[in-house]
Amino acid sequence: MKKYLNTKEIIAYGIGLFGMALLTGWMPDYASTYFKDFAFKGTNLSPDFISGAITTVMFVAGIIGAVMEIIVGFRVDRTKSKWGKIRPWIIYGIVPLSIASVLVFFAPKVSSEFSAIAWMMVTYCLYTALAVCVESPAGCFGSVITPNPKERGDAISIASIFKSVGQSGGMVVLLVVGLILKAVMGDERFETAEASGLDLQVSTFVCVAGALIFLFIMAFNTKERVPYTQEKVSIRESIRIVFTNKNLLMVALIKLAGFGRGVYSTVSLYIAIYLLGDKDLKLGLLLPMGIGTAVGMLFVKSLLKKFDTKRTFIICCVYGASMLAILFAVTKVVGFSSALVIPFLIINFFVGLQHGNTNITPNVMIADCIDEIEYNTGKRQEGLCYAGIGLFAKIAAAFTKSLGAFLVFTWSGYVASTDANIAYVEQSADTLDKFLMIYTIIPAVFVIGQAIPIFFYDLVGNKKEHITAELMKRRGESEAIAAK
């Protein structure tokens, strides 16, 4: 098949996803930490109220994000411009998103519960809604960058590696910002600044700036090559087309069935502080996982050449749950001490390998499902197809973030510092045990759960090859007619 992409364009595509992931990977967990530990320190607000409010805010924001996915997906498919139908959303959406992201980390001095929850709700929900306007179009860009399925799969795989690295980039930013502030302010002044959350605020600015720069690089250095159909389709008909496609629905259900696998990220900062002994070890904690994810993506890319997407996904899920169980067992044997650090970080690398699967395989499946819908209906609807997946993803994220906040801040018995000069206080042994379960056993159960829908996915083998060949034939005939 004809080749369309050059290395520069693939890298620009990857850089854009890196920038988006840098921001969206930073925001949820660190926003929860800022709300709980710093935003209302020194006020008379009850810690139990703040914990409950964070859980509520995360859930409501997730539902708003889910609704926005459908609205944005429908509007993307109806967008017609010289830039295409996807890039205008990135170009015009990133600046408002950047402003909203910064606002989340600058809490006003409030004394009433209503004012506190209103501020958290408005700022974080605004961020969530605007994030969908940029992230959802950026996510579906891989399906229009080339009509060649093999080239498309390779581009998505490479860009997904960039995205995976970006998701952990905020930890590097926080570490570097902390080192710079400490060098400039001195140890004593830095401890006071850290206790107020200043390092989180500065790091947010850095992540926002990165997202701005990298998404603009993507927008102005890539092309949309797959022609979109010109028929006007009502939102009702569009939703029917998307949600009656069995295979796309099964891919979407991965998100719901596996929503709890992401709760580990909510507790990762506290794992670093209380189990490994240093906040900066969150980078050391998740860096091996991030490296494992990158290696896993290369491994999954090789697996996809030997096995179909269905078998690859299921095999990797079984492996991932097994490694999380091993991490739990080893930690319990070694105990919470300095001797735990090395084995914990090594096993974290092997845990990270599973994320290569969840970062690549579903994206390849979605692009295949878009082809299947075009084959069945004659209509190509990248925007709404990715929005359908995004709808389930945002609902899952609402459950994940609210569950994570509940588990960490309520179920575990976590106690926040009330001292203006101290960022974090000691926790009980029971709390530490529960932190470990949130990081390992609870995600392992959901990793197995997310594999269940894929047993019913059948867009593989001869069926996929037939659809690809037929679509290439139809597009060739359309081009010939247009040329006449």
ZIZIPE-V599976 format. One record per pair of residues at least 6 apart in sequence whose ideal C-beta (glycine too) atoms are under 6 Angstrom apart, sorted by sequence separation. I is the first residue (numbers start at 1). J is the second residue. D is the distance in Angstrom with one decimal. If there is no record, write none. Layout:
I;J;D / I;J;D
This chain:
79;85;4.1 / 110;116;5.1 / 146;152;5.2 / 273;279;5.1 / 334;340;4.8 / 374;380;4.5 / 408;414;5.9 / 81;88;5.1 / 272;279;5.8 / 417;424;5.8 / 182;190;4.4 / 304;312;5.6 / 417;425;4.7 / 76;85;5.8 / 181;190;5.5 / 272;281;4.3 / 303;312;4.7 / 145;155;5.8 / 272;282;3.8 / 415;425;6.0 / 370;382;5.8 / 269;282;5.3 / 272;285;5.0 / 330;343;5.6 / 142;156;4.3 / 268;282;5.8 / 370;385;5.0 / 414;431;5.9 / 181;199;6.0 / 413;431;4.7 / 35;54;5.2 / 104;123;4.8 / 412;431;4.9 / 103;123;4.9 / 104;124;5.7 / 327;347;4.6 / 178;199;5.1 / 32;54;5.6 / 177;199;5.5 / 412;434;4.0 / 104;127;5.5 / 366;389;5.9 / 412;435;6.0 / 327;351;6.0 / 177;202;5.0 / 100;126;4.7 / 101;127;5.5 / 177;203;4.8 / 100;127;4.4 / 323;350;5.1 / 324;351;6.0 / 323;351;4.7 / 174;203;4.7 / 100;130;5.1 / 173;203;4.8 / 407;438;5.0 / 97;130;4.2 / 173;206;4.9 / 96;130;5.4 / 97;131;5.9 / 173;207;5.8 / 320;354;2.9 / 319;354;5.9 / 97;134;5.3 / 170;207;5.6 / 316;354;5.5 / 93;133;4.4 / 94;134;5.6 / 93;134;4.2 / 316;357;3.4 / 90;134;5.8 / 89;137;3.9 / 90;138;5.8 / 313;361;4.7 / 312;361;5.6 / 86;137;4.6 / 309;361;5.3 / 86;141;5.3 / 309;364;5.7 / 300;356;4.5 / 309;365;5.2 / 288;345;4.9 / 292;349;4.2 / 296;353;3.7 / 300;357;5.2 / 289;348;4.7 / 293;352;4.5 / 297;356;3.8 / 72;132;5.4 / 288;348;4.4 / 292;352;2.5 / 296;356;2.5 / 300;360;5.1 / 64;125;5.2 / 68;129;5.1 / 72;133;5.6 / 76;137;5.5 / 275;336;5.3 / 288;349;4.0 / 292;353;4.8 / 289;351;6.0 / 293;355;4.1 / 297;359;5.9 / 57;120;4.8 / 61;124;5.1 / 65;128;4.5 / 69;132;5.7 / 289;352;3.6 / 293;356;5.6 / 297;360;5.5 / 49;113;5.7 / 53;117;4.6 / 57;121;5.4 / 61;125;4.8 / 64;128;5.7 / 68;132;4.1 / 72;136;5.1 / 64;129;5.8 / 276;341;5.4 / 57;124;5.5 / 61;128;4.3 / 65;132;5.4 / 69;136;5.9 / 39;107;3.8 / 43;111;5.9 / 34;105;5.6 / 45;116;5.8 / 31;104;5.3 / 40;116;5.9 / 146;225;5.5 / 147;226;5.0 / 144;224;4.5 / 144;226;4.4 / 35;120;5.9 / 372;459;5.9 / 368;459;5.2 / 375;467;4.7 / 372;467;5.7 / 105;201;4.9 / 336;432;5.8 / 368;464;5.9 / 371;467;5.5 / 375;471;5.9 / 105;204;4.7 / 371;471;5.9 / 175;280;5.5 / 331;436;5.8 / 102;208;6.0 / 24;131;6.0 / 101;208;5.2 / 175;283;5.0 / 254;362;5.9 / 98;208;4.6 / 24;135;6.0 / 171;282;5.6 / 251;362;5.5 / 171;283;4.4 / 328;440;3.9 / 327;440;5.1 / 328;441;5.3 / 98;212;5.6 / 251;365;4.8 / 20;135;5.5 / 171;286;5.9 / 251;366;5.9 / 324;440;4.8 / 20;138;5.2 / 94;212;5.7 / 168;286;5.4 / 324;443;5.8 / 325;444;5.5 / 324;444;3.8 / 94;215;5.0 / 248;369;4.0 / 168;290;4.1 / 247;369;5.1 / 321;444;4.4 / 90;215;5.5 / 321;447;4.4 / 320;447;4.7 / 321;448;4.8 / 91;219;5.0 / 245;373;5.5 / 90;219;4.7 / 164;293;4.8 / 317;447;5.5 / 87;219;4.9 / 161;294;5.6 / 317;451;3.8 / 161;297;5.0 / 241;377;5.8 / 252;388;5.9 / 256;392;5.4 / 252;389;5.1 / 255;392;4.3 / 259;396;3.7 / 314;451;5.0 / 255;393;4.5 / 262;400;4.4 / 266;404;3.2 / 84;224;3.6 / 252;392;4.1 / 256;396;5.2 / 259;399;4.6 / 263;403;5.8 / 314;454;5.8 / 5;146;5.5 / 255;396;4.1 / 259;400;4.9 / 263;404;4.1 / 267;408;5.0 / 313;454;5.0 / 4;146;4.3 / 17;159;5.0 / 21;163;4.6 / 25;167;3.6 / 242;384;5.4 / 266;408;5.2 / 85;228;5.9 / 242;385;5.7 / 14;158;5.7 / 18;162;4.2 / 22;166;4.4 / 26;170;3.4 / 157;301;4.8 / 310;454;5.7 / 10;155;5.3 / 14;159;4.2 / 17;162;5.4 / 21;166;3.2 / 25;170;5.6 / 5;151;5.8 / 13;159;4.9 / 17;163;4.0 / 21;167;4.5 / 238;384;4.9 / 242;388;4.4 / 1;148;4.7 / 22;169;4.5 / 310;457;5.2 / 10;158;5.6 / 14;162;3.3 / 18;166;3.8 / 231;379;5.9 / 5;155;5.9 / 229;379;5.0 / 310;460;5.3 / 229;380;5.1 / 273;424;5.6 / 228;380;5.6 / 308;460;3.8 / 274;427;5.5 / 274;432;5.8 / 38;197;3.2 / 74;235;4.9 / 34;197;5.5 / 74;238;5.9 / 271;435;5.8 / 270;435;5.7 / 34;200;5.3 / 267;435;5.3 / 271;439;5.5 / 30;200;5.8 / 267;438;4.4 / 267;439;5.4 / 263;438;5.6 / 264;439;4.7 / 263;442;5.9 / 264;443;5.0 / 26;207;4.5 / 260;442;5.9 / 261;443;4.5 / 23;207;5.2 / 22;207;5.3 / 261;446;4.1 / 260;446;3.8 / 261;447;5.1 / 22;210;4.8 / 23;211;4.0 / 258;446;4.7 / 22;211;5.7 / 19;210;5.6 / 258;449;5.5 / 19;211;4.5 / 257;449;4.5 / 258;450;2.7 / 257;450;4.8 / 19;214;2.6 / 164;359;5.1 / 257;452;5.7 / 18;214;5.7 / 19;215;4.8 / 254;450;4.8 / 257;453;5.8 / 16;214;5.8 / 15;214;4.9 / 16;215;5.2 / 160;359;4.7 / 254;453;5.8 / 160;360;5.0 / 253;453;3.9 / 15;217;5.3 / 16;218;2.4 / 15;218;6.0 / 157;360;5.3 / 250;453;4.4 / 12;217;5.7 / 13;218;6.0 / 12;218;5.3 / 250;456;5.3 / 156;363;5.1 / 250;457;4.5 / 12;221;3.8 / 13;222;5.5 / 12;222;5.3 / 247;457;5.4 / 153;364;5.3 / 247;459;4.5 / 9;222;5.4 / 152;367;5.9 / 4;225;5.6 / 143;367;4.7 / 195;421;5.4 / 143;370;5.3 / 195;422;6.0 / 195;423;4.8 / 192;421;5.8 / 194;423;5.3 / 29;265;5.2 / 33;269;6.0 / 29;266;5.6 / 144;382;5.8 / 143;382;4.7 / 140;382;4.6 / 140;386;3.6 / 139;386;5.5 / 136;387;6.0 / 136;390;5.1 / 77;381;5.1 / 77;383;4.0 / 76;383;3.0 / 77;384;5.4 / 73;383;4.4 / 74;384;5.7 / 73;384;4.2 / 73;387;2.1 / 70;387;5.4 / 69;387;4.5 / 149;468;5.3 / 69;390;3.6 / 70;391;5.6 / 69;391;4.5 / 66;391;5.0 / 69;394;5.5 / 66;394;3.8 / 65;394;3.7 / 66;395;4.7 / 62;394;5.5 / 62;397;4.9 / 63;398;5.4 / 62;398;2.0 / 59;398;4.9 / 58;401;3.7 / 59;402;3.8 / 58;402;4.6 / 55;402;4.8 / 58;405;5.5 / 55;405;4.5 / 54;405;4.7 / 55;406;5.0 / 51;409;3.9 / 51;410;5.2 / 47;416;5.4 / 28;401;5.5 / 32;405;5.7 / 36;409;5.9 / 42;420;5.8 / 37;416;5.5 / 36;416;5.9
